[in-house]
Amino acid sequence: MIGLPQLPERNHMRTRLLLAVFALLLAGCGPRVVQMKALNEFPRPLVEPLPVRVGLYLSPEFGSYTYKEKRPGPAGQEWTISIGPPQTQVFTELLGGLFSGIDILDSPTAGKTGLSAVIVPSVAEFQFALPSDTKAKVFEIWVKYDLDIRDAKGAEIGHWQFTAYGKTPTAFLTSDEEAIRAATIVSLRDAGASLVSGLERDPRLREWLGVESGKK
């Protein structure tokens, strides 16, 4: 019979522990929101600007792009990832450094004179993977971009697609949201590298943009 008076206290501690665990489980099932802001800085490409002037139209959908997905499984977490502000910044900075001149347009059919082409970027596809998906201790982001190339009057010339990829390890990150944010920044840097390499190597893209094949 020794120790029986302590049982109520033990039961109370067990109840508190179960409640704490239940609270953590509920927190894990809640919605996850990653709201990306413009980056503090994004370096312009270290290349000689191409000797053409282009127009750039960034649609409201591109500037506020938000991806939503309800993850499968018992947790059923709902993710909302908004990448509009930084991707707008990155495309503006990159293209501004790749050409001798760039005009930000209010419409893809602005019909502005003096332009070799008009570039209209959009997000064709967005995917992300958590460590629970791949059994690897990394968070991954894939963004497929489509560049709609138009002439100065707004008529379509062609499309050029590329995929930006970013990943980040789980170590030293305080939350899943922080990891997704870090992986997104890496993917945006990869997007910049893809744009530069595309202009250097893809003859169709150079032709559409009015860049002579012999110039880099």
VOGU-3710 file (C-alpha; in Angstrom, 3 decimals, decimal comma):
1> miglpqlper> 0,000/0,000/0,000  3,012/2,263/0,181  2,939/4,914/-2,513  -0,803/4,805/-3,208  -1,311/8,451/-2,136  0,986/9,488/-5,033  -1,171/7,880/-7,770  -3,479/10,887/-8,306  -0,429/13,096/-8,875  1,031/10,626/-11,344
11> nhmrtrllla> -2,282/10,492/-13,182  -2,342/14,277/-13,293  1,174/14,401/-14,770  0,242/11,754/-17,337  -2,829/13,757/-18,335  -0,771/16,899/-18,781  1,753/15,003/-20,894  -0,982/13,570/-23,116  -2,510/17,020/-23,556  0,875/18,451/-24,535
21> vfalllagcg> 1,418/15,708/-27,104  -2,095/16,207/-28,461  -1,454/19,954/-28,782  1,735/19,289/-30,758  -0,117/16,933/-33,077  -2,787/19,535/-33,687  -0,132/22,160/-34,418  1,489/19,812/-36,940  -1,812/19,371/-38,752  -2,473/23,077/-39,061
31> prvvqmkaln> -2,044/25,115/-42,248  1,487/26,008/-43,293  1,968/29,420/-44,889  5,119/30,645/-46,638  4,782/34,284/-47,647  7,875/35,285/-49,608  8,941/38,921/-49,619  11,266/40,719/-51,993  14,890/39,789/-51,344  17,247/42,272/-49,741
41> efprplvepl> 19,349/42,075/-52,869  19,744/39,972/-55,971  22,929/40,526/-57,966  22,681/41,326/-61,646  24,395/38,865/-63,988  28,073/39,502/-64,637  27,703/39,510/-68,414  27,938/42,136/-71,122  24,397/43,351/-71,894  23,060/42,288/-75,270
51> pvrvglylsp> 22,679/45,257/-77,640  18,888/45,181/-77,897  15,993/46,797/-76,071  13,121/44,604/-74,912  9,818/45,075/-73,145  8,855/43,139/-70,013  5,274/42,537/-68,952  4,703/41,083/-65,485  1,068/40,094/-65,080  -0,771/40,529/-61,757
61> efgsytykek> -0,928/36,717/-61,519  2,851/36,489/-61,859  3,434/39,248/-59,319  1,210/37,572/-56,717  1,722/33,915/-57,640  0,489/31,619/-54,857  0,531/27,837/-54,807  -1,824/25,861/-52,565  -1,818/22,137/-51,871  -3,366/19,864/-49,278
71> rpgpagqewt> -0,846/17,153/-48,513  -2,025/13,531/-48,330  -1,704/11,310/-45,280  -2,967/11,411/-41,697  -1,595/14,901/-41,049  -3,360/16,379/-44,065  -1,377/19,582/-43,879  -2,461/22,407/-46,123  0,378/24,443/-47,626  0,191/27,934/-49,090
81> isigppqtqv> 3,376/29,199/-50,754  3,490/32,722/-52,218  6,522/33,575/-54,350  5,254/36,543/-56,371  7,345/39,415/-54,952  10,792/37,780/-55,154  10,258/36,249/-58,585  9,093/39,628/-59,898  12,232/41,183/-58,456  14,495/38,482/-59,893
91> ftellgglfs> 13,111/38,654/-63,442  13,234/42,445/-63,452  16,813/42,564/-62,168  18,077/39,756/-64,389  16,541/40,899/-67,639  17,530/44,461/-66,837  21,132/43,293/-66,703  20,992/41,031/-69,750  19,872/43,694/-72,240  21,078/47,182/-73,012
101> gidildspta> 17,573/48,486/-72,314  14,337/47,202/-70,813  10,891/48,799/-70,590  8,382/47,615/-67,983  5,046/47,478/-69,788  1,472/47,809/-68,561  0,226/45,388/-71,212  1,771/42,589/-73,304  0,355/44,293/-76,380  1,581/47,787/-75,566
111> gktglsaviv> 2,804/48,273/-79,127  5,733/50,402/-77,994  8,220/51,317/-80,699  11,939/50,670/-80,476  11,616/47,219/-78,895  13,138/44,091/-80,385  10,676/41,887/-78,489  8,339/41,697/-75,505  8,902/39,092/-72,775  5,928/37,808/-70,761
121> psvaefqfal> 6,971/35,319/-68,038  4,507/33,008/-66,295  4,608/30,033/-63,928  3,670/26,894/-65,849  4,093/24,468/-62,948  5,102/24,473/-59,275  6,096/21,505/-57,106  7,692/21,022/-53,730  8,863/18,030/-51,724  9,307/17,544/-47,988
131> psdtkakvfe> 11,668/15,089/-46,280  8,668/12,848/-45,589  8,095/12,574/-49,350  11,593/11,568/-50,412  12,952/10,049/-47,174  15,914/12,410/-47,581  16,733/15,257/-45,213  16,137/17,964/-47,797  13,355/20,296/-48,898  13,013/20,737/-52,670
141> iwvkydldir> 11,339/23,240/-54,988  10,676/23,000/-58,738  9,275/25,928/-60,718  8,691/25,583/-64,455  8,667/28,989/-66,125  7,296/29,849/-69,541  8,584/32,874/-71,426  6,067/34,073/-73,978  8,062/36,013/-76,574  6,164/38,607/-78,626
151> dakgaeighw> 7,053/41,181/-81,218  6,851/44,895/-80,529  3,164/44,946/-81,551  2,236/42,129/-79,158  1,934/39,262/-81,643  3,274/35,959/-80,318  6,566/34,733/-81,754  7,293/31,680/-79,603  7,602/30,108/-76,141  10,699/29,139/-74,215
161> qftaygktpt> 10,410/27,006/-71,060  12,900/26,151/-68,358  12,745/24,636/-64,883  14,326/26,210/-61,818  15,324/23,890/-58,981  16,282/24,558/-55,388  16,909/22,445/-52,323  18,066/22,972/-48,775  18,976/20,566/-45,950  16,975/20,380/-42,729
171> afltsdeeai> 19,990/21,087/-40,530  20,060/24,464/-38,725  16,549/25,386/-39,889  13,994/26,205/-37,239  10,868/25,212/-39,175  9,577/23,584/-42,355  8,397/26,996/-43,540  11,914/28,410/-43,196  13,292/25,458/-45,156  10,798/25,973/-48,000
181> raativslrd> 11,656/29,677/-48,044  15,378/28,906/-48,294  14,832/26,335/-51,058  12,742/28,860/-53,002  15,548/31,413/-52,890  17,934/28,788/-54,271  15,465/27,995/-57,070  15,234/31,686/-57,984  19,012/31,838/-58,303  18,836/28,770/-60,511
191> agaslvsgle> 16,213/30,539/-62,627  18,681/33,353/-63,159  21,391/30,943/-64,260  18,971/29,265/-66,674  18,033/32,603/-68,234  21,659/33,533/-68,790  22,604/30,151/-70,259  19,486/30,125/-72,444  20,356/33,449/-74,016  23,895/32,266/-74,632
201> rdprlrewlg> 23,057/28,858/-76,117  19,525/28,732/-77,530  19,505/30,076/-81,112  15,683/30,204/-81,254  15,485/32,411/-78,187  18,166/34,730/-79,492  16,389/35,015/-82,828  13,046/35,788/-81,197  14,667/38,487/-79,081  16,426/40,049/-82,031
211> vesgkk> 19,916/39,052/-80,916  22,385/38,204/-83,678  23,736/34,670/-83,379  27,349/35,778/-83,488  27,024/37,998/-80,426  27,190/36,872/-76,808
//
